[in-house]
Amino acid sequence: MTYRVYSGPQGAPDLSPLEKQRVLYKEFMSMDEALWWASHLRKQGRVALSIEGDDGTTLDRRAIGAAISVAPFARSA
């Protein structure tokens, strides 16, 4: 199972299906790793636009933000 994290600069618009074909992404073996990366991106001034899994899981930027705001790794310094 892999999860793809699509990212962009702060303020980037939501991705259309066509744009996803042209945007770089990073793959992870678990949702926890993908969410950790999304948290890391936020700390670096970027934003995770979407997370998509091979199992059909799809999180948009709002769902990602909600998930990383309550995750234990989001509270660490």
C-alpha positions, -999 to 999 in steps of 0.1 A, spaced: 0 0 0 14 34 -9 2 69 -2 11 99 -24 14 134 -9 10 162 -34 24 195 -22 28 231 -33 35 266 -20 13 283 6 -18 296 -11 -17 272 -40 -51 263 -54 -66 228 -51 -53 204 -77 -74 192 -106 -70 156 -119 -50 169 -149 -27 189 -127 -19 159 -105 -3 143 -135 22 172 -137 28 179 -100 56 162 -80 46 140 -51 63 119 -25 52 83 -17 50 67 17 42 32 28 18 43 56 -7 70 63 12 79 94 43 86 73 23 106 48 8 128 76 42 132 92 54 146 58 24 169 56 33 182 90 69 187 80 58 206 48 38 229 70 68 237 92 88 245 60 62 270 47 47 246 21 14 228 21 2 193 14 -26 197 -12 -38 161 -13 -30 126 0 -41 97 -21 -37 60 -13 -38 29 -34 -68 18 -14 -89 47 -26 -82 70 4 -83 106 -5 -77 135 18 -79 171 7 -59 200 23 -87 207 48 -88 170 60 -50 169 61 -49 201 82 -74 187 106 -55 154 109 -21 169 115 -34 194 140 -44 166 164 -16 142 156 11 137 183 40 146 160 23 180 152 29 191 188 66 184 190 91 212 186 
